[in-house]
Amino acid sequence: MNRKKKINQTLKSKLKKMNAKLQNSNKPKYVSKAERAAIAAKEAEANLAVSGESSDESTSANDTDSIAKSETK
């Protein structure tokens, strides 16, 4: 009886493992804290670049004047 029980137990466990591999998970892939910070930094940089392009036209003359003043000091 013990031998049959052990065989059935191993077969059931193998079947459970195979079925578990076939299941698709809706859970998103894990992203580490460092990777999330890097992604957030890239997004912030992209947002600054996008918002900076629209304001660069009006402030470009002011920026060059301030750079020239700082270089002469």
N, CA, C and O atoms as a Maestro MAE file, in Angstrom:
{
 s_m_m2io_version
 :::
 2.0.0
}

f_m_ct {
 s_m_title
 :::
 protein
 m_atom[292] {
  # First column is atom index #
  i_m_mmod_type
  r_m_x_coord
  r_m_y_coord
  r_m_z_coord
  i_m_residue_number
  s_m_chain_name
  s_m_pdb_residue_name
  s_m_pdb_atom_name
  i_m_atomic_number
  :::
  1 25 0.828 -1.200 0.000 1 A "MET " " N  " 7
  2 3 0.000 0.000 0.000 1 A "MET " " CA " 6
  3 2 0.862 1.248 0.000 1 A "MET " " C  " 6
  4 15 0.537 2.212 -0.693 1 A "MET " " O  " 8
  5 25 1.936 1.260 0.746 2 A "ASN " " N  " 7
  6 3 2.795 2.420 0.797 2 A "ASN " " CA " 6
  7 2 3.453 2.703 -0.541 2 A "ASN " " C  " 6
  8 15 3.635 3.857 -0.929 2 A "ASN " " O  " 8
  9 25 3.813 1.621 -1.250 3 A "ARG " " N  " 7
  10 3 4.462 1.799 -2.551 3 A "ARG " " CA " 6
  11 2 3.497 2.440 -3.546 3 A "ARG " " C  " 6
  12 15 3.889 3.337 -4.293 3 A "ARG " " O  " 8
  13 25 2.247 1.995 -3.565 4 A "LYS " " N  " 7
  14 3 1.242 2.577 -4.465 4 A "LYS " " CA " 6
  15 2 0.976 4.033 -4.107 4 A "LYS " " C  " 6
  16 15 0.850 4.889 -4.983 4 A "LYS " " O  " 8
  17 25 0.895 4.297 -2.827 5 A "LYS " " N  " 7
  18 3 0.641 5.660 -2.368 5 A "LYS " " CA " 6
  19 2 1.774 6.583 -2.803 5 A "LYS " " C  " 6
  20 15 1.525 7.695 -3.268 5 A "LYS " " O  " 8
  21 25 3.003 6.133 -2.658 6 A "LYS " " N  " 7
  22 3 4.166 6.940 -3.022 6 A "LYS " " CA " 6
  23 2 4.189 7.199 -4.532 6 A "LYS " " C  " 6
  24 15 4.479 8.314 -4.965 6 A "LYS " " O  " 8
  25 25 3.888 6.187 -5.324 7 A "ILE " " N  " 7
  26 3 3.867 6.345 -6.783 7 A "ILE " " CA " 6
  27 2 2.786 7.338 -7.195 7 A "ILE " " C  " 6
  28 15 3.026 8.227 -8.012 7 A "ILE " " O  " 8
  29 25 1.589 7.179 -6.621 8 A "ASN " " N  " 7
  30 3 0.496 8.101 -6.943 8 A "ASN " " CA " 6
  31 2 0.832 9.535 -6.516 8 A "ASN " " C  " 6
  32 15 0.511 10.499 -7.210 8 A "ASN " " O  " 8
  33 25 1.477 9.644 -5.372 9 A "GLN " " N  " 7
  34 3 1.848 10.968 -4.869 9 A "GLN " " CA " 6
  35 2 2.835 11.655 -5.819 9 A "GLN " " C  " 6
  36 15 2.689 12.845 -6.098 9 A "GLN " " O  " 8
  37 25 3.830 10.927 -6.316 10 A "THR " " N  " 7
  38 3 4.811 11.529 -7.224 10 A "THR " " CA " 6
  39 2 4.162 11.878 -8.568 10 A "THR " " C  " 6
  40 15 4.466 12.915 -9.157 10 A "THR " " O  " 8
  41 25 3.273 11.014 -9.044 11 A "LEU " " N  " 7
  42 3 2.593 11.301 -10.307 11 A "LEU " " CA " 6
  43 2 1.695 12.528 -10.187 11 A "LEU " " C  " 6
  44 15 1.647 13.357 -11.096 11 A "LEU " " O  " 8
  45 25 0.988 12.644 -9.076 12 A "LYS " " N  " 7
  46 3 0.128 13.806 -8.854 12 A "LYS " " CA " 6
  47 2 0.950 15.090 -8.760 12 A "LYS " " C  " 6
  48 15 0.556 16.128 -9.292 12 A "LYS " " O  " 8
  49 25 2.091 15.013 -8.083 13 A "SER " " N  " 7
  50 3 2.915 16.211 -7.940 13 A "SER " " CA " 6
  51 2 3.473 16.641 -9.292 13 A "SER " " C  " 6
  52 15 3.541 17.836 -9.580 13 A "SER " " O  " 8
  53 25 3.876 15.675 -10.132 14 A "LYS " " N  " 7
  54 3 4.364 16.003 -11.472 14 A "LYS " " CA " 6
  55 2 3.250 16.626 -12.315 14 A "LYS " " C  " 6
  56 15 3.480 17.577 -13.061 14 A "LYS " " O  " 8
  57 25 2.055 16.082 -12.186 15 A "LEU " " N  " 7
  58 3 0.917 16.609 -12.927 15 A "LEU " " CA " 6
  59 2 0.593 18.036 -12.489 15 A "LEU " " C  " 6
  60 15 0.302 18.893 -13.323 15 A "LEU " " O  " 8
  61 25 0.644 18.288 -11.194 16 A "LYS " " N  " 7
  62 3 0.406 19.642 -10.676 16 A "LYS " " CA " 6
  63 2 1.438 20.621 -11.211 16 A "LYS " " C  " 6
  64 15 1.092 21.738 -11.597 16 A "LYS " " O  " 8
  65 25 2.711 20.210 -11.238 17 A "LYS " " N  " 7
  66 3 3.776 21.079 -11.738 17 A "LYS " " CA " 6
  67 2 3.587 21.382 -13.219 17 A "LYS " " C  " 6
  68 15 3.776 22.519 -13.650 17 A "LYS " " O  " 8
  69 25 3.215 20.370 -13.999 18 A "MET " " N  " 7
  70 3 3.004 20.584 -15.433 18 A "MET " " CA " 6
  71 2 1.830 21.530 -15.673 18 A "MET " " C  " 6
  72 15 1.907 22.405 -16.535 18 A "MET " " O  " 8
  73 25 0.758 21.361 -14.926 19 A "ASN " " N  " 7
  74 3 -0.400 22.242 -15.069 19 A "ASN " " CA " 6
  75 2 -0.075 23.669 -14.636 19 A "ASN " " C  " 6
  76 15 -0.574 24.627 -15.228 19 A "ASN " " O  " 8
  77 25 0.745 23.811 -13.621 20 A "ALA " " N  " 7
  78 3 1.131 25.137 -13.150 20 A "ALA " " CA " 6
  79 2 1.944 25.875 -14.205 20 A "ALA " " C  " 6
  80 15 1.800 27.087 -14.359 20 A "ALA " " O  " 8
  81 25 2.789 25.164 -14.924 21 A "LYS " " N  " 7
  82 3 3.596 25.794 -15.974 21 A "LYS " " CA " 6
  83 2 2.726 26.253 -17.143 21 A "LYS " " C  " 6
  84 15 3.042 27.242 -17.805 21 A "LYS " " O  " 8
  85 25 1.636 25.540 -17.393 22 A "LEU " " N  " 7
  86 3 0.770 25.884 -18.518 22 A "LEU " " CA " 6
  87 2 -0.111 27.101 -18.239 22 A "LEU " " C  " 6
  88 15 -0.591 27.744 -19.172 22 A "LEU " " O  " 8
  89 25 -0.323 27.415 -16.979 23 A "GLN " " N  " 7
  90 3 -1.189 28.535 -16.619 23 A "GLN " " CA " 6
  91 2 -0.503 29.862 -16.933 23 A "GLN " " C  " 6
  92 15 0.676 30.048 -16.633 23 A "GLN " " O  " 8
  93 25 -1.247 30.772 -17.533 24 A "ASN " " N  " 7
  94 3 -0.730 32.114 -17.792 24 A "ASN " " CA " 6
  95 2 -1.080 33.016 -16.621 24 A "ASN " " C  " 6
  96 15 -2.193 32.974 -16.097 24 A "ASN " " O  " 8
  97 25 -0.133 33.817 -16.228 25 A "SER " " N  " 7
  98 3 -0.351 34.696 -15.095 25 A "SER " " CA " 6
  99 2 -0.683 36.100 -15.584 25 A "SER " " C  " 6
  100 15 -0.075 36.589 -16.537 25 A "SER " " O  " 8
  101 25 -1.638 36.744 -14.939 26 A "ASN " " N  " 7
  102 3 -1.978 38.125 -15.259 26 A "ASN " " CA " 6
  103 2 -1.126 39.101 -14.458 26 A "ASN " " C  " 6
  104 15 -1.213 40.316 -14.638 26 A "ASN " " O  " 8
  105 25 -0.320 38.563 -13.591 27 A "LYS " " N  " 7
  106 3 0.518 39.380 -12.725 27 A "LYS " " CA " 6
  107 2 1.650 39.998 -13.544 27 A "LYS " " C  " 6
  108 15 2.299 39.292 -14.316 27 A "LYS " " O  " 8
  109 25 1.901 41.300 -13.396 28 A "PRO " " N  " 7
  110 3 2.990 41.923 -14.156 28 A "PRO " " CA " 6
  111 2 4.352 41.450 -13.663 28 A "PRO " " C  " 6
  112 15 4.501 41.031 -12.515 28 A "PRO " " O  " 8
  113 25 5.332 41.524 -14.538 29 A "LYS " " N  " 7
  114 3 6.679 41.099 -14.193 29 A "LYS " " CA " 6
  115 2 7.241 42.018 -13.121 29 A "LYS " " C  " 6
  116 15 6.987 43.223 -13.139 29 A "LYS " " O  " 8
  117 25 8.008 41.457 -12.181 30 A "TYR " " N  " 7
  118 3 8.572 42.232 -11.089 30 A "TYR " " CA " 6
  119 2 9.652 43.172 -11.600 30 A "TYR " " C  " 6
  120 15 10.523 42.779 -12.377 30 A "TYR " " O  " 8
  121 25 9.580 44.420 -11.151 31 A "VAL " " N  " 7
  122 3 10.593 45.420 -11.481 31 A "VAL " " CA " 6
  123 2 11.189 45.898 -10.169 31 A "VAL " " C  " 6
  124 15 10.466 46.333 -9.272 31 A "VAL " " O  " 8
  125 25 12.506 45.816 -10.059 32 A "SER " " N  " 7
  126 3 13.152 46.167 -8.802 32 A "SER " " CA " 6
  127 2 13.043 47.665 -8.525 32 A "SER " " C  " 6
  128 15 12.735 48.459 -9.413 32 A "SER " " O  " 8
  129 25 13.299 48.022 -7.292 33 A "LYS " " N  " 7
  130 3 13.193 49.412 -6.861 33 A "LYS " " CA " 6
  131 2 14.180 50.291 -7.622 33 A "LYS " " C  " 6
  132 15 13.845 51.414 -8.000 33 A "LYS " " O  " 8
  133 25 15.390 49.793 -7.849 34 A "ALA " " N  " 7
  134 3 16.410 50.563 -8.576 34 A "ALA " " CA " 6
  135 2 15.990 50.776 -10.024 34 A "ALA " " C  " 6
  136 15 16.178 51.863 -10.570 34 A "ALA " " O  " 8
  137 25 15.424 49.749 -10.649 35 A "GLU " " N  " 7
  138 3 14.967 49.888 -12.027 35 A "GLU " " CA " 6
  139 2 13.802 50.859 -12.125 35 A "GLU " " C  " 6
  140 15 13.714 51.634 -13.077 35 A "GLU " " O  " 8
  141 25 12.896 50.820 -11.131 36 A "ARG " " N  " 7
  142 3 11.774 51.770 -11.128 36 A "ARG " " CA " 6
  143 2 12.280 53.193 -10.999 36 A "ARG " " C  " 6
  144 15 11.751 54.102 -11.639 36 A "ARG " " O  " 8
  145 25 13.301 53.396 -10.177 37 A "ALA " " N  " 7
  146 3 13.870 54.730 -10.012 37 A "ALA " " CA " 6
  147 2 14.527 55.197 -11.307 37 A "ALA " " C  " 6
  148 15 14.404 56.362 -11.684 37 A "ALA " " O  " 8
  149 25 15.219 54.293 -11.984 38 A "ALA " " N  " 7
  150 3 15.869 54.644 -13.254 38 A "ALA " " CA " 6
  151 2 14.828 54.995 -14.307 38 A "ALA " " C  " 6
  152 15 15.007 55.949 -15.065 38 A "ALA " " O  " 8
  153 25 13.751 54.236 -14.359 39 A "ILE " " N  " 7
  154 3 12.685 54.515 -15.327 39 A "ILE " " CA " 6
  155 2 12.029 55.853 -15.024 39 A "ILE " " C  " 6
  156 15 11.736 56.626 -15.936 39 A "ILE " " O  " 8
  157 25 11.798 56.124 -13.747 40 A "ALA " " N  " 7
  158 3 11.188 57.390 -13.356 40 A "ALA " " CA " 6
  159 2 12.099 58.562 -13.709 40 A "ALA " " C  " 6
  160 15 11.622 59.616 -14.130 40 A "ALA " " O  " 8
  161 25 13.408 58.381 -13.539 41 A "ALA " " N  " 7
  162 3 14.360 59.439 -13.875 41 A "ALA " " CA " 6
  163 2 14.358 59.712 -15.379 41 A "ALA " " C  " 6
  164 15 14.416 60.864 -15.809 41 A "ALA " " O  " 8
  165 25 14.292 58.650 -16.166 42 A "LYS " " N  " 7
  166 3 14.240 58.815 -17.626 42 A "LYS " " CA " 6
  167 2 12.964 59.540 -18.045 42 A "LYS " " C  " 6
  168 15 12.994 60.415 -18.910 42 A "LYS " " O  " 8
  169 25 11.848 59.171 -17.427 43 A "GLU " " N  " 7
  170 3 10.577 59.823 -17.757 43 A "GLU " " CA " 6
  171 2 10.604 61.288 -17.363 43 A "GLU " " C  " 6
  172 15 10.110 62.142 -18.100 43 A "GLU " " O  " 8
  173 25 11.181 61.585 -16.201 44 A "ALA " " N  " 7
  174 3 11.270 62.974 -15.757 44 A "ALA " " CA " 6
  175 2 12.153 63.774 -16.704 44 A "ALA " " C  " 6
  176 15 11.853 64.923 -17.027 44 A "ALA " " O  " 8
  177 25 13.246 63.156 -17.145 45 A "GLU " " N  " 7
  178 3 14.156 63.828 -18.083 45 A "GLU " " CA " 6
  179 2 13.451 64.076 -19.417 45 A "GLU " " C  " 6
  180 15 13.616 65.132 -20.027 45 A "GLU " " O  " 8
  181 25 12.670 63.101 -19.859 46 A "ALA " " N  " 7
  182 3 11.935 63.257 -21.109 46 A "ALA " " CA " 6
  183 2 10.879 64.349 -20.973 46 A "ALA " " C  " 6
  184 15 10.672 65.137 -21.896 46 A "ALA " " O  " 8
  185 25 10.214 64.393 -19.826 47 A "ASN " " N  " 7
  186 3 9.209 65.434 -19.605 47 A "ASN " " CA " 6
  187 2 9.846 66.814 -19.574 47 A "ASN " " C  " 6
  188 15 9.272 67.775 -20.086 47 A "ASN " " O  " 8
  189 25 11.027 66.918 -18.977 48 A "LEU " " N  " 7
  190 3 11.727 68.198 -18.951 48 A "LEU " " CA " 6
  191 2 12.151 68.604 -20.357 48 A "LEU " " C  " 6
  192 15 12.088 69.779 -20.716 48 A "LEU " " O  " 8
  193 25 12.579 67.636 -21.142 49 A "ALA " " N  " 7
  194 3 13.005 67.929 -22.509 49 A "ALA " " CA " 6
  195 2 11.820 68.404 -23.344 49 A "ALA " " C  " 6
  196 15 11.949 69.332 -24.142 49 A "ALA " " O  " 8
  197 25 10.677 67.773 -23.159 50 A "VAL " " N  " 7
  198 3 9.493 68.150 -23.926 50 A "VAL " " CA " 6
  199 2 8.999 69.526 -23.497 50 A "VAL " " C  " 6
  200 15 8.693 70.369 -24.340 50 A "VAL " " O  " 8
  201 25 8.920 69.756 -22.185 51 A "SER " " N  " 7
  202 3 8.449 71.053 -21.708 51 A "SER " " CA " 6
  203 2 9.524 72.119 -21.922 51 A "SER " " C  " 6
  204 15 9.208 73.297 -22.088 51 A "SER " " O  " 8
  205 25 10.784 71.709 -21.917 52 A "GLY " " N  " 7
  206 3 11.873 72.645 -22.129 52 A "GLY " " CA " 6
  207 2 11.946 73.136 -23.558 52 A "GLY " " C  " 6
  208 15 12.373 74.266 -23.793 52 A "GLY " " O  " 8
  209 25 11.543 72.321 -24.521 53 A "GLU " " N  " 7
  210 3 11.578 72.720 -25.923 53 A "GLU " " CA " 6
  211 2 10.631 73.874 -26.187 53 A "GLU " " C  " 6
  212 15 10.956 74.785 -26.949 53 A "GLU " " O  " 8
  213 25 9.471 73.845 -25.570 54 A "SER " " N  " 7
  214 3 8.507 74.911 -25.801 54 A "SER " " CA " 6
  215 2 8.937 76.205 -25.121 54 A "SER " " C  " 6
  216 15 8.643 77.292 -25.620 54 A "SER " " O  " 8
  217 25 9.625 76.101 -23.993 55 A "SER " " N  " 7
  218 3 10.046 77.303 -23.294 55 A "SER " " CA " 6
  219 2 11.444 77.745 -23.716 55 A "SER " " C  " 6
  220 15 11.855 78.856 -23.380 55 A "SER " " O  " 8
  221 25 12.187 76.910 -24.442 56 A "ASP " " N  " 7
  222 3 13.527 77.270 -24.903 56 A "ASP " " CA " 6
  223 2 13.491 78.446 -25.865 56 A "ASP " " C  " 6
  224 15 14.401 79.276 -25.861 56 A "ASP " " O  " 8
  225 25 12.478 78.526 -26.669 57 A "GLU " " N  " 7
  226 3 12.397 79.597 -27.656 57 A "GLU " " CA " 6
  227 2 12.332 80.963 -26.993 57 A "GLU " " C  " 6
  228 15 12.934 81.921 -27.479 57 A "GLU " " O  " 8
  229 25 11.611 81.058 -25.895 58 A "SER " " N  " 7
  230 3 11.458 82.348 -25.233 58 A "SER " " CA " 6
  231 2 12.620 82.669 -24.300 58 A "SER " " C  " 6
  232 15 12.921 83.841 -24.070 58 A "SER " " O  " 8
  233 25 13.273 81.648 -23.764 59 A "THR " " N  " 7
  234 3 14.320 81.901 -22.786 59 A "THR " " CA " 6
  235 2 15.725 81.697 -23.332 59 A "THR " " C  " 6
  236 15 16.693 81.843 -22.586 59 A "THR " " O  " 8
  237 25 15.866 81.367 -24.598 60 A "SER " " N  " 7
  238 3 17.190 81.081 -25.130 60 A "SER " " CA " 6
  239 2 18.075 82.330 -25.093 60 A "SER " " C  " 6
  240 15 19.272 82.218 -24.828 60 A "SER " " O  " 8
  241 25 17.523 83.495 -25.347 61 A "ALA " " N  " 7
  242 3 18.313 84.724 -25.295 61 A "ALA " " CA " 6
  243 2 18.735 85.017 -23.852 61 A "ALA " " C  " 6
  244 15 19.866 85.440 -23.613 61 A "ALA " " O  " 8
  245 25 17.848 84.797 -22.905 62 A "ASN " " N  " 7
  246 3 18.173 85.014 -21.498 62 A "ASN " " CA " 6
  247 2 19.256 84.044 -21.025 62 A "ASN " " C  " 6
  248 15 20.132 84.424 -20.247 62 A "ASN " " O  " 8
  249 25 19.201 82.804 -21.487 63 A "ASP " " N  " 7
  250 3 20.197 81.811 -21.101 63 A "ASP " " CA " 6
  251 2 21.579 82.196 -21.625 63 A "ASP " " C  " 6
  252 15 22.565 82.076 -20.898 63 A "ASP " " O  " 8
  253 25 21.664 82.646 -22.849 64 A "THR " " N  " 7
  254 3 22.970 82.988 -23.409 64 A "THR " " CA " 6
  255 2 23.554 84.212 -22.708 64 A "THR " " C  " 6
  256 15 24.768 84.295 -22.519 64 A "THR " " O  " 8
  257 25 22.701 85.162 -22.319 65 A "ASP " " N  " 7
  258 3 23.179 86.322 -21.595 65 A "ASP " " CA " 6
  259 2 23.714 85.940 -20.219 65 A "ASP " " C  " 6
  260 15 24.747 86.454 -19.790 65 A "ASP " " O  " 8
  261 25 23.019 85.045 -19.531 66 A "SER " " N  " 7
  262 3 23.461 84.632 -18.205 66 A "SER " " CA " 6
  263 2 24.742 83.804 -18.298 66 A "SER " " C  " 6
  264 15 25.597 83.904 -17.417 66 A "SER " " O  " 8
  265 25 24.892 83.009 -19.321 67 A "ILE " " N  " 7
  266 3 26.117 82.231 -19.511 67 A "ILE " " CA " 6
  267 2 27.288 83.159 -19.793 67 A "ILE " " C  " 6
  268 15 28.374 82.974 -19.245 67 A "ILE " " O  " 8
  269 25 27.076 84.146 -20.638 68 A "ALA " " N  " 7
  270 3 28.136 85.090 -20.962 68 A "ALA " " CA " 6
  271 2 28.549 85.872 -19.727 68 A "ALA " " C  " 6
  272 15 29.741 86.113 -19.533 68 A "ALA " " O  " 8
  273 25 27.616 86.271 -18.894 69 A "LYS " " N  " 7
  274 3 27.917 87.012 -17.667 69 A "LYS " " CA " 6
  275 2 28.706 86.157 -16.684 69 A "LYS " " C  " 6
  276 15 29.629 86.639 -16.028 69 A "LYS " " O  " 8
  277 25 28.331 84.871 -16.589 70 A "SER " " N  " 7
  278 3 29.013 84.000 -15.643 70 A "SER " " CA " 6
  279 2 30.441 83.688 -16.115 70 A "SER " " C  " 6
  280 15 31.329 83.481 -15.288 70 A "SER " " O  " 8
  281 25 30.665 83.655 -17.403 71 A "GLU " " N  " 7
  282 3 32.004 83.381 -17.939 71 A "GLU " " CA " 6
  283 2 32.933 84.558 -17.735 71 A "GLU " " C  " 6
  284 15 34.137 84.362 -17.569 71 A "GLU " " O  " 8
  285 25 32.409 85.782 -17.743 72 A "THR " " N  " 7
  286 3 33.244 86.962 -17.595 72 A "THR " " CA " 6
  287 2 33.667 87.171 -16.149 72 A "THR " " C  " 6
  288 15 34.654 87.863 -15.897 72 A "THR " " O  " 8
  289 25 32.953 86.595 -15.200 73 A "LYS " " N  " 7
  290 3 33.271 86.759 -13.786 73 A "LYS " " CA " 6
  291 2 34.485 86.018 -13.456 73 A "LYS " " C  " 6
  292 15 34.922 86.029 -12.306 73 A "LYS " " O  " 8
  :::
 }
 m_bond[291] {
  # First column is bond index #
  i_m_from
  i_m_to
  i_m_order
  :::
  1 1 2 1
  2 2 3 1
  3 3 4 2
  4 3 5 1
  5 5 6 1
  6 6 7 1
  7 7 8 2
  8 7 9 1
  9 9 10 1
  10 10 11 1
  11 11 12 2
  12 11 13 1
  13 13 14 1
  14 14 15 1
  15 15 16 2
  16 15 17 1
  17 17 18 1
  18 18 19 1
  19 19 20 2
  20 19 21 1
  21 21 22 1
  22 22 23 1
  23 23 24 2
  24 23 25 1
  25 25 26 1
  26 26 27 1
  27 27 28 2
  28 27 29 1
  29 29 30 1
  30 30 31 1
  31 31 32 2
  32 31 33 1
  33 33 34 1
  34 34 35 1
  35 35 36 2
  36 35 37 1
  37 37 38 1
  38 38 39 1
  39 39 40 2
  40 39 41 1
  41 41 42 1
  42 42 43 1
  43 43 44 2
  44 43 45 1
  45 45 46 1
  46 46 47 1
  47 47 48 2
  48 47 49 1
  49 49 50 1
  50 50 51 1
  51 51 52 2
  52 51 53 1
  53 53 54 1
  54 54 55 1
  55 55 56 2
  56 55 57 1
  57 57 58 1
  58 58 59 1
  59 59 60 2
  60 59 61 1
  61 61 62 1
  62 62 63 1
  63 63 64 2
  64 63 65 1
  65 65 66 1
  66 66 67 1
  67 67 68 2
  68 67 69 1
  69 69 70 1
  70 70 71 1
  71 71 72 2
  72 71 73 1
  73 73 74 1
  74 74 75 1
  75 75 76 2
  76 75 77 1
  77 77 78 1
  78 78 79 1
  79 79 80 2
  80 79 81 1
  81 81 82 1
  82 82 83 1
  83 83 84 2
  84 83 85 1
  85 85 86 1
  86 86 87 1
  87 87 88 2
  88 87 89 1
  89 89 90 1
  90 90 91 1
  91 91 92 2
  92 91 93 1
  93 93 94 1
  94 94 95 1
  95 95 96 2
  96 95 97 1
  97 97 98 1
  98 98 99 1
  99 99 100 2
  100 99 101 1
  101 101 102 1
  102 102 103 1
  103 103 104 2
  104 103 105 1
  105 105 106 1
  106 106 107 1
  107 107 108 2
  108 107 109 1
  109 109 110 1
  110 110 111 1
  111 111 112 2
  112 111 113 1
  113 113 114 1
  114 114 115 1
  115 115 116 2
  116 115 117 1
  117 117 118 1
  118 118 119 1
  119 119 120 2
  120 119 121 1
  121 121 122 1
  122 122 123 1
  123 123 124 2
  124 123 125 1
  125 125 126 1
  126 126 127 1
  127 127 128 2
  128 127 129 1
  129 129 130 1
  130 130 131 1
  131 131 132 2
  132 131 133 1
  133 133 134 1
  134 134 135 1
  135 135 136 2
  136 135 137 1
  137 137 138 1
  138 138 139 1
  139 139 140 2
  140 139 141 1
  141 141 142 1
  142 142 143 1
  143 143 144 2
  144 143 145 1
  145 145 146 1
  146 146 147 1
  147 147 148 2
  148 147 149 1
  149 149 150 1
  150 150 151 1
  151 151 152 2
  152 151 153 1
  153 153 154 1
  154 154 155 1
  155 155 156 2
  156 155 157 1
  157 157 158 1
  158 158 159 1
  159 159 160 2
  160 159 161 1
  161 161 162 1
  162 162 163 1
  163 163 164 2
  164 163 165 1
  165 165 166 1
  166 166 167 1
  167 167 168 2
  168 167 169 1
  169 169 170 1
  170 170 171 1
  171 171 172 2
  172 171 173 1
  173 173 174 1
  174 174 175 1
  175 175 176 2
  176 175 177 1
  177 177 178 1
  178 178 179 1
  179 179 180 2
  180 179 181 1
  181 181 182 1
  182 182 183 1
  183 183 184 2
  184 183 185 1
  185 185 186 1
  186 186 187 1
  187 187 188 2
  188 187 189 1
  189 189 190 1
  190 190 191 1
  191 191 192 2
  192 191 193 1
  193 193 194 1
  194 194 195 1
  195 195 196 2
  196 195 197 1
  197 197 198 1
  198 198 199 1
  199 199 200 2
  200 199 201 1
  201 201 202 1
  202 202 203 1
  203 203 204 2
  204 203 205 1
  205 205 206 1
  206 206 207 1
  207 207 208 2
  208 207 209 1
  209 209 210 1
  210 210 211 1
  211 211 212 2
  212 211 213 1
  213 213 214 1
  214 214 215 1
  215 215 216 2
  216 215 217 1
  217 217 218 1
  218 218 219 1
  219 219 220 2
  220 219 221 1
  221 221 222 1
  222 222 223 1
  223 223 224 2
  224 223 225 1
  225 225 226 1
  226 226 227 1
  227 227 228 2
  228 227 229 1
  229 229 230 1
  230 230 231 1
  231 231 232 2
  232 231 233 1
  233 233 234 1
  234 234 235 1
  235 235 236 2
  236 235 237 1
  237 237 238 1
  238 238 239 1
  239 239 240 2
  240 239 241 1
  241 241 242 1
  242 242 243 1
  243 243 244 2
  244 243 245 1
  245 245 246 1
  246 246 247 1
  247 247 248 2
  248 247 249 1
  249 249 250 1
  250 250 251 1
  251 251 252 2
  252 251 253 1
  253 253 254 1
  254 254 255 1
  255 255 256 2
  256 255 257 1
  257 257 258 1
  258 258 259 1
  259 259 260 2
  260 259 261 1
  261 261 262 1
  262 262 263 1
  263 263 264 2
  264 263 265 1
  265 265 266 1
  266 266 267 1
  267 267 268 2
  268 267 269 1
  269 269 270 1
  270 270 271 1
  271 271 272 2
  272 271 273 1
  273 273 274 1
  274 274 275 1
  275 275 276 2
  276 275 277 1
  277 277 278 1
  278 278 279 1
  279 279 280 2
  280 279 281 1
  281 281 282 1
  282 282 283 1
  283 283 284 2
  284 283 285 1
  285 285 286 1
  286 286 287 1
  287 287 288 2
  288 287 289 1
  289 289 290 1
  290 290 291 1
  291 291 292 2
  :::
 }
}
